[in-house]
Amino acid sequence: MAKRSCIVPECKAALNAMKYEIAAELGIVGTAHGDFNSEFADELGSGSQSAGAIDWSSMSTRNVGYIGGSITKRLIQQAEQVLGSR
């Protein structure tokens, strides 16, 4: 599968953080040491993989779909708030 690129490269880190946040909210991924922020900080920061990194390729299609759908829903809600305030 081809790797997708963001239309706005500056938003990649925010979308990646949202992915982990929603996965944790849905209970799909747990935190190894109870510290969610450090779990995704390594993936967003340096290129090294930490022991607590999530292997997204082994996650079920259903769970990945839940996460992606929730991201889409949240982005639409944010856009509606911004556009509604004009």
Short mmCIF file of the C-alpha atoms (twelve columns), coordinates in Angstrom:
data_MODEL
# 
_entry.id   MODEL 
# 
loop_
_atom_site.group_PDB 
_atom_site.id 
_atom_site.type_symbol 
_atom_site.label_atom_id 
_atom_site.label_alt_id 
_atom_site.label_comp_id 
_atom_site.label_asym_id 
_atom_site.label_seq_id 
_atom_site.Cartn_x 
_atom_site.Cartn_y 
_atom_site.Cartn_z 
_atom_site.pdbx_PDB_model_num 
ATOM 1  C CA . MET A 1  0.000   0.000  0.000  1 
ATOM 2  C CA . ALA A 2  1.313   3.453  -0.874 1 
ATOM 3  C CA . LYS A 3  2.131   5.781  1.971  1 
ATOM 4  C CA . ARG A 4  -0.227  8.768  2.110  1 
ATOM 5  C CA . SER A 5  1.007   12.282 2.647  1 
ATOM 6  C CA . CYS A 6  -0.830  15.066 4.408  1 
ATOM 7  C CA . ILE A 7  -2.181  17.896 2.316  1 
ATOM 8  C CA . VAL A 8  -0.997  20.252 5.056  1 
ATOM 9  C CA . PRO A 9  2.291   18.743 6.342  1 
ATOM 10 C CA . GLU A 10 2.248   20.980 9.436  1 
ATOM 11 C CA . CYS A 11 -0.842  19.147 10.741 1 
ATOM 12 C CA . LYS A 12 0.717   15.670 10.656 1 
ATOM 13 C CA . ALA A 13 1.886   15.755 14.285 1 
ATOM 14 C CA . ALA A 14 -1.515  16.997 15.505 1 
ATOM 15 C CA . LEU A 15 -3.367  14.281 13.575 1 
ATOM 16 C CA . ASN A 16 -0.998  11.634 14.873 1 
ATOM 17 C CA . ALA A 17 -1.527  12.842 18.445 1 
ATOM 18 C CA . MET A 18 -5.297  12.801 17.876 1 
ATOM 19 C CA . LYS A 19 -5.031  9.189  16.659 1 
ATOM 20 C CA . TYR A 20 -3.429  8.087  19.934 1 
ATOM 21 C CA . GLU A 21 -5.772  10.199 22.037 1 
ATOM 22 C CA . ILE A 22 -8.878  8.717  20.427 1 
ATOM 23 C CA . ALA A 23 -7.495  5.172  20.571 1 
ATOM 24 C CA . ALA A 24 -6.952  5.619  24.314 1 
ATOM 25 C CA . GLU A 25 -10.409 7.178  24.804 1 
ATOM 26 C CA . LEU A 26 -12.007 4.218  23.023 1 
ATOM 27 C CA . GLY A 27 -9.999  1.791  25.152 1 
ATOM 28 C CA . ILE A 28 -8.414  0.248  22.074 1 
ATOM 29 C CA . VAL A 29 -4.885  0.877  23.257 1 
ATOM 30 C CA . GLY A 30 -3.730  0.920  26.825 1 
ATOM 31 C CA . THR A 31 -0.765  2.618  28.321 1 
ATOM 32 C CA . ALA A 32 2.121   0.466  29.428 1 
ATOM 33 C CA . HIS A 33 3.117   2.706  32.321 1 
ATOM 34 C CA . GLY A 34 -0.057  4.751  32.748 1 
ATOM 35 C CA . ASP A 35 1.532   7.719  30.987 1 
ATOM 36 C CA . PHE A 36 -0.211  8.296  27.670 1 
ATOM 37 C CA . ASN A 37 1.834   11.361 26.721 1 
ATOM 38 C CA . SER A 38 5.178   9.589  26.842 1 
ATOM 39 C CA . GLU A 39 3.749   6.698  24.826 1 
ATOM 40 C CA . PHE A 40 3.189   8.754  21.692 1 
ATOM 41 C CA . ALA A 41 5.878   11.368 22.274 1 
ATOM 42 C CA . ASP A 42 8.599   9.041  21.027 1 
ATOM 43 C CA . GLU A 43 6.724   8.330  17.808 1 
ATOM 44 C CA . LEU A 44 6.080   12.006 17.155 1 
ATOM 45 C CA . GLY A 45 9.556   13.134 18.124 1 
ATOM 46 C CA . SER A 46 12.670  11.142 17.385 1 
ATOM 47 C CA . GLY A 47 12.835  8.445  14.769 1 
ATOM 48 C CA . SER A 48 13.622  5.751  17.333 1 
ATOM 49 C CA . GLN A 49 10.927  3.294  18.301 1 
ATOM 50 C CA . SER A 50 10.261  2.832  21.974 1 
ATOM 51 C CA . ALA A 51 9.302   -0.437 23.610 1 
ATOM 52 C CA . GLY A 52 5.781   0.937  24.218 1 
ATOM 53 C CA . ALA A 53 5.150   1.932  20.589 1 
ATOM 54 C CA . ILE A 54 1.934   0.637  19.071 1 
ATOM 55 C CA . ASP A 55 2.136   -1.669 16.068 1 
ATOM 56 C CA . TRP A 56 -0.743  -0.254 14.031 1 
ATOM 57 C CA . SER A 57 -0.255  -2.842 11.277 1 
ATOM 58 C CA . SER A 58 -1.279  -5.672 13.623 1 
ATOM 59 C CA . MET A 59 -4.418  -3.915 14.882 1 
ATOM 60 C CA . SER A 60 -7.777  -5.220 13.670 1 
ATOM 61 C CA . THR A 61 -9.468  -3.470 10.777 1 
ATOM 62 C CA . ARG A 62 -12.502 -2.821 12.955 1 
ATOM 63 C CA . ASN A 63 -10.477 -0.995 15.606 1 
ATOM 64 C CA . VAL A 64 -8.569  1.043  13.035 1 
ATOM 65 C CA . GLY A 65 -11.940 1.936  11.476 1 
ATOM 66 C CA . TYR A 66 -13.299 3.077  14.835 1 
ATOM 67 C CA . ILE A 67 -10.273 5.307  15.320 1 
ATOM 68 C CA . GLY A 68 -10.406 6.741  11.797 1 
ATOM 69 C CA . GLY A 69 -14.145 7.346  11.997 1 
ATOM 70 C CA . SER A 70 -13.771 9.090  15.330 1 
ATOM 71 C CA . ILE A 71 -11.003 11.300 13.946 1 
ATOM 72 C CA . THR A 72 -13.240 12.273 11.025 1 
ATOM 73 C CA . LYS A 73 -16.160 12.993 13.346 1 
ATOM 74 C CA . ARG A 74 -14.001 15.160 15.610 1 
ATOM 75 C CA . LEU A 75 -12.509 17.100 12.669 1 
ATOM 76 C CA . ILE A 76 -16.005 17.792 11.304 1 
ATOM 77 C CA . GLN A 77 -17.154 19.007 14.722 1 
ATOM 78 C CA . GLN A 78 -14.154 21.336 14.939 1 
ATOM 79 C CA . ALA A 79 -14.806 22.699 11.428 1 
ATOM 80 C CA . GLU A 80 -18.473 23.291 12.247 1 
ATOM 81 C CA . GLN A 81 -17.486 25.236 15.373 1 
ATOM 82 C CA . VAL A 82 -15.067 27.406 13.411 1 
ATOM 83 C CA . LEU A 83 -17.456 27.997 10.514 1 
ATOM 84 C CA . GLY A 84 -20.421 28.494 12.823 1 
ATOM 85 C CA . SER A 85 -18.676 31.279 14.709 1 
ATOM 86 C CA . ARG A 86 -18.308 33.433 11.585 1 
# 
